[in-house]
Amino acid sequence: MTVLTESVLRDVTLRDGLQLTGKVLPVDRKVEVVRRLLALGVPALEIGSMARPDLVPPMANTMDLIAALTPEELQRCWVWVATPRHIEKAAAAGVRNFQYCFSVSDAHNKANIGRSTEDSVAVMPDAVRLANEAGGQIQLCLATSFSCPFDGPVDPERVLAIANDPRTEGATDIVVADTLGQADPARVTALISAVRDRTPQRRIVFHGHDTWGMGVANTLAALRAGATMVDGSLGGLGGCPFAPGASGNTSTEDILFATRPAWFTPTTLSAMVNLSEALLADLGEPNRSRTAEGARSKAEAFDWVI
């Protein structure tokens, strides 16, 4: 079994988690979430998006959040970008970790970003250059790596072709995203293994959703196949507003309970569940974390019960 404690959990609550809520969380509340998660030991966070506020209203105050954080805090934070111009604006504000995202599927990329996949690939060299000039790092993030809400299953060879395209060189990481949560462990294992063996050596990140109940299983499969960073969201909050059928992300609490990194203790879980419950209550969203549910159970002889 893979030594899962070597993996990095990135919490994406403040970006992917908030996208479908329709509510703009105040900046001071976002700052509180960032600082509490970092203090608990969460290694990395995705804190916002440069998407147009009229299209994704919960991301409207991303720039204000960036301005409220220290350079040291921003070193552990990622921001979603889709164009070179996004990187210019984010870098000027102090961002150094950029997740350059587009969809493997043309239909979803047009719905999500308003351009073809080829158009997104074509300008990636400019995105890489700008990230490097800012002294930062950039991820190649491939949404709909397994399936598209409009076109159905995605050919793995298309994922590998983009990963091997010379125009995507310079990315430090590659993010393989199960945007709809329709993948299963066998498919995840096969694609992550292929990316590991047949594309340039980069850190592999797995971004999963729990739409069909496979979130944790797929995350573990990705880790065993070679991913070393995985995404999760508090309470399983999240989804893509431009992907019908894409519900919550894999729960941060569930991933951590399954992988047990050294910094994650019963005390950490208790604080995280309290944070998650308060945030979800403010948003009027359900808590989809089975670990949070278990932590509130009556099995008091178990150390992880709150």
C-alpha positions as CSV (number, residue, x, y, z in Angstrom):
1,M,0.0,0.0,0.0
2,T,1.2,3.5,-0.8
3,V,2.6,5.5,2.1
4,L,-0.3,7.9,2.1
5,T,1.2,10.2,4.8
6,E,3.5,11.4,2.0
7,S,0.6,12.9,0.1
8,V,-0.5,16.5,0.3
9,L,-4.2,17.4,1.0
10,R,-5.3,20.6,-0.6
11,D,-8.6,22.0,0.7
12,V,-10.6,23.6,-2.1
13,T,-13.6,24.8,0.0
14,L,-13.2,28.5,-0.8
15,R,-13.1,27.9,-4.5
16,D,-14.7,24.8,-5.8
17,G,-16.6,24.4,-2.6
18,L,-18.4,27.7,-2.8
19,Q,-19.1,27.8,-6.5
20,L,-22.6,26.3,-6.4
21,T,-23.8,28.0,-3.2
22,G,-24.9,31.2,-5.0
23,K,-23.7,33.2,-1.9
24,V,-20.8,35.5,-1.5
25,L,-19.0,34.7,1.8
26,P,-17.7,37.9,3.4
27,V,-14.0,38.4,3.1
28,D,-13.4,38.3,6.8
29,R,-15.2,35.0,7.0
30,K,-13.0,33.6,4.2
31,V,-9.8,34.9,6.0
32,E,-11.0,33.1,9.1
33,V,-11.4,29.8,7.2
34,V,-8.0,30.2,5.6
35,R,-6.2,30.9,8.9
36,R,-7.9,28.2,10.9
37,L,-7.2,25.5,8.2
38,L,-3.6,26.5,8.0
39,A,-3.3,26.6,11.8
40,L,-4.7,23.0,11.9
41,G,-1.9,21.8,9.6
42,V,-3.7,21.6,6.2
43,P,-0.7,21.9,3.8
44,A,-2.4,23.7,0.9
45,L,-5.6,25.6,0.1
46,E,-7.3,26.8,-3.1
47,I,-8.8,30.1,-2.0
48,G,-10.5,31.6,-5.1
49,S,-10.9,32.1,-8.8
50,M,-10.3,34.8,-11.3
51,A,-13.6,33.8,-13.1
52,R,-15.9,36.7,-14.0
53,P,-18.0,37.6,-10.9
54,D,-21.2,37.9,-12.9
55,L,-20.8,34.2,-13.9
56,V,-19.5,32.9,-10.6
57,P,-20.8,35.3,-7.9
58,P,-19.2,33.5,-4.9
59,M,-15.8,34.3,-6.3
60,A,-16.5,38.0,-6.6
61,N,-14.3,39.0,-3.6
62,T,-11.3,36.8,-4.4
63,M,-9.0,39.8,-5.0
64,D,-10.0,41.2,-1.6
65,L,-9.2,38.0,0.0
66,I,-5.8,37.8,-1.6
67,A,-5.1,41.4,-0.4
68,A,-6.1,40.4,3.2
69,L,-3.6,37.5,3.4
70,T,0.1,37.7,4.1
71,P,2.8,36.6,1.6
72,E,3.6,33.7,3.9
73,E,0.0,32.6,3.9
74,L,-0.3,33.0,0.1
75,Q,2.7,30.6,-0.3
76,R,0.4,27.8,0.7
77,C,-2.6,29.0,-1.4
78,W,-3.6,28.4,-5.0
79,V,-5.9,30.5,-7.2
80,W,-7.8,29.2,-10.2
81,V,-7.0,30.9,-13.5
82,A,-8.1,30.3,-17.1
83,T,-6.2,33.0,-19.1
84,P,-2.8,34.7,-19.2
85,R,-4.6,37.9,-18.2
86,H,-5.9,36.2,-15.1
87,I,-2.3,35.4,-14.1
88,E,-1.2,39.0,-14.6
89,K,-4.0,40.3,-12.3
90,A,-3.5,37.6,-9.7
91,A,0.3,38.0,-9.7
92,A,0.1,41.7,-9.3
93,A,-2.0,41.1,-6.2
94,G,0.6,38.7,-4.7
95,V,-0.5,35.3,-5.9
96,R,2.4,32.9,-6.7
97,N,0.5,29.5,-7.1
98,F,-1.6,29.4,-10.2
99,Q,-4.0,26.6,-11.3
100,Y,-4.4,27.1,-15.0
101,C,-7.5,25.1,-15.8
102,F,-9.4,24.1,-18.9
103,S,-11.5,21.1,-19.9
104,V,-10.4,18.1,-21.9
105,S,-13.8,18.2,-23.4
106,D,-14.5,21.0,-25.9
107,A,-18.2,21.2,-25.0
108,H,-17.5,21.7,-21.3
109,N,-14.6,24.1,-22.0
110,K,-16.9,26.3,-24.1
111,A,-19.6,26.2,-21.4
112,N,-17.1,26.8,-18.6
113,I,-14.6,29.2,-20.1
114,G,-16.1,30.3,-23.4
115,R,-13.5,28.9,-25.7
116,S,-12.3,25.6,-27.3
117,T,-9.8,23.4,-25.6
118,E,-7.4,24.1,-28.4
119,D,-7.7,27.8,-27.7
120,S,-6.8,27.2,-24.0
121,V,-3.8,25.1,-24.9
122,A,-2.6,27.6,-27.5
123,V,-2.2,30.4,-24.9
124,M,-0.7,28.2,-22.1
125,P,2.9,29.1,-23.0
126,D,2.0,32.8,-22.2
127,A,0.5,31.6,-19.0
128,V,3.6,29.7,-18.0
129,R,5.8,32.6,-18.9
130,L,3.9,35.0,-16.8
131,A,3.8,32.6,-13.8
132,N,7.6,32.2,-14.1
133,E,8.2,35.9,-14.4
134,A,6.2,36.4,-11.1
135,G,8.5,33.8,-9.4
136,G,5.5,31.4,-9.1
137,Q,4.5,28.0,-10.2
138,I,1.7,26.9,-12.4
139,Q,-0.4,23.7,-12.6
140,L,-1.9,22.2,-15.7
141,C,-5.4,21.4,-14.5
142,L,-7.5,19.2,-16.8
143,A,-11.2,19.3,-16.0
144,T,-13.5,16.5,-17.3
145,S,-10.6,14.1,-17.5
146,F,-13.0,11.2,-17.2
147,S,-16.4,12.3,-18.5
148,C,-18.2,15.4,-19.9
149,P,-21.8,16.3,-19.0
150,F,-22.5,17.1,-22.6
151,D,-20.4,14.5,-24.6
152,G,-20.2,11.6,-22.2
153,P,-17.0,9.5,-21.6
154,V,-13.7,11.1,-22.4
155,D,-11.0,9.2,-24.2
156,P,-7.9,8.8,-21.9
157,E,-5.7,9.3,-25.0
158,R,-7.0,12.8,-25.3
159,V,-5.9,13.5,-21.7
160,L,-2.5,12.1,-22.5
161,A,-2.2,14.1,-25.7
162,I,-2.8,17.4,-23.9
163,A,-0.3,16.3,-21.1
164,N,2.3,15.6,-23.8
165,D,1.6,18.7,-25.9
166,P,4.8,20.8,-25.9
167,R,2.7,23.9,-25.2
168,T,1.9,22.6,-21.8
169,E,5.5,22.3,-20.8
170,G,6.6,24.3,-17.8
171,A,3.7,23.3,-15.5
172,T,5.1,21.9,-12.2
173,D,2.0,19.8,-11.7
174,I,-0.8,18.1,-13.6
175,V,-4.3,18.0,-12.1
176,V,-6.5,15.1,-13.2
177,A,-10.0,16.1,-12.4
178,D,-13.1,13.8,-12.1
179,T,-15.3,16.8,-12.5
180,L,-18.6,14.9,-12.5
181,G,-17.6,12.2,-9.9
182,Q,-18.5,9.5,-12.4
183,A,-15.2,7.7,-12.4
184,D,-14.5,4.5,-10.5
185,P,-11.3,3.2,-8.9
186,A,-10.3,1.1,-11.8
187,R,-10.6,4.0,-14.3
188,V,-8.8,6.3,-11.9
189,T,-5.9,3.8,-11.4
190,A,-5.6,3.3,-15.2
191,L,-5.5,7.1,-16.0
192,I,-3.2,8.2,-13.2
193,S,-0.9,5.3,-14.0
194,A,-0.8,6.3,-17.7
195,V,-0.1,9.9,-16.8
196,R,2.7,8.8,-14.5
197,D,4.3,6.5,-17.1
198,R,3.6,8.2,-20.4
199,T,3.8,12.0,-19.8
200,P,6.5,14.3,-18.5
201,Q,7.5,13.9,-14.9
202,R,5.3,16.3,-12.9
203,R,3.6,16.1,-9.5
204,I,0.2,14.4,-10.1
205,V,-2.8,15.9,-8.4
206,F,-6.2,14.2,-8.2
207,H,-9.3,16.3,-7.9
208,G,-12.4,14.1,-7.2
209,H,-16.1,14.5,-6.6
210,D,-18.3,12.3,-4.6
211,T,-21.4,12.5,-6.8
212,W,-21.7,8.7,-7.1
213,G,-20.2,7.8,-3.7
214,M,-16.8,7.0,-5.1
215,G,-14.9,10.1,-3.8
216,V,-12.7,8.5,-1.1
217,A,-12.2,5.2,-3.1
218,N,-11.1,7.1,-6.1
219,T,-8.8,9.3,-4.1
220,L,-7.1,6.3,-2.5
221,A,-6.8,4.7,-6.0
222,A,-5.2,7.9,-7.3
223,L,-2.7,7.9,-4.4
224,R,-1.7,4.3,-4.9
225,A,-1.3,4.9,-8.7
226,G,1.1,7.8,-8.2
227,A,-0.8,11.0,-7.3
228,T,0.9,12.9,-4.4
229,M,-1.6,15.8,-3.9
230,V,-5.4,15.3,-3.6
231,D,-8.2,17.8,-3.3
232,G,-11.0,17.9,-0.8
233,S,-13.7,20.3,0.5
234,L,-15.0,20.7,4.0
235,G,-18.2,18.7,4.4
236,G,-18.1,17.7,0.7
237,L,-19.2,21.1,-0.3
238,G,-19.0,22.1,-4.0
239,G,-19.5,21.4,-7.6
240,C,-19.2,23.0,-11.0
241,P,-21.9,25.5,-12.0
242,F,-21.3,24.7,-15.7
243,A,-21.4,20.9,-15.4
244,P,-24.9,19.5,-14.9
245,G,-24.8,16.6,-12.4
246,A,-21.6,17.7,-10.7
247,S,-22.3,17.8,-7.0
248,G,-20.1,18.0,-4.0
249,N,-16.3,17.5,-3.9
250,T,-14.9,14.6,-1.9
251,S,-14.9,15.6,1.7
252,T,-11.7,16.9,3.2
253,E,-12.6,15.2,6.5
254,D,-13.2,11.9,4.8
255,I,-9.9,12.0,2.9
256,L,-8.0,12.8,6.0
257,F,-9.6,10.1,8.1
258,A,-8.8,7.6,5.3
259,T,-5.2,8.7,4.8
260,R,-4.2,9.7,8.4
261,P,-1.3,12.1,7.8
262,A,0.9,12.6,10.9
263,W,-0.5,16.1,11.5
264,F,-4.2,14.9,11.6
265,T,-5.2,13.8,15.1
266,P,-8.6,13.4,16.8
267,T,-8.1,16.9,18.2
268,T,-7.6,18.2,14.7
269,L,-10.6,16.4,13.4
270,S,-12.8,17.9,16.2
271,A,-11.7,21.4,15.4
272,M,-12.2,20.8,11.6
273,V,-15.7,19.4,12.1
274,N,-16.7,22.4,14.2
275,L,-15.3,24.7,11.6
276,S,-17.1,22.8,8.8
277,E,-20.4,22.6,10.6
278,A,-20.5,26.4,11.3
279,L,-19.5,27.3,7.8
280,L,-22.1,25.0,6.2
281,A,-24.8,26.3,8.6
282,D,-24.0,29.9,7.5
283,L,-24.3,28.8,3.9
284,G,-27.5,26.8,4.4
285,E,-25.7,23.7,2.9
286,P,-25.9,20.1,4.0
287,N,-22.9,18.3,5.5
288,R,-22.0,15.3,3.2
289,S,-19.0,14.1,5.2
290,R,-19.4,10.6,6.6
291,T,-16.5,11.2,8.9
292,A,-18.2,14.3,10.4
293,E,-21.3,12.1,10.9
294,G,-19.2,9.4,12.6
295,A,-17.5,11.9,14.8
296,R,-20.9,13.0,16.2
297,S,-21.9,9.4,16.9
298,K,-22.4,7.6,20.2
299,A,-19.4,5.3,19.9
300,E,-17.6,7.1,22.7
301,A,-14.9,4.4,23.1
302,F,-13.5,5.3,19.7
303,D,-10.8,8.0,20.0
304,W,-12.1,9.9,16.9
305,V,-15.6,10.5,18.3
306,I,-16.0,14.1,19.4
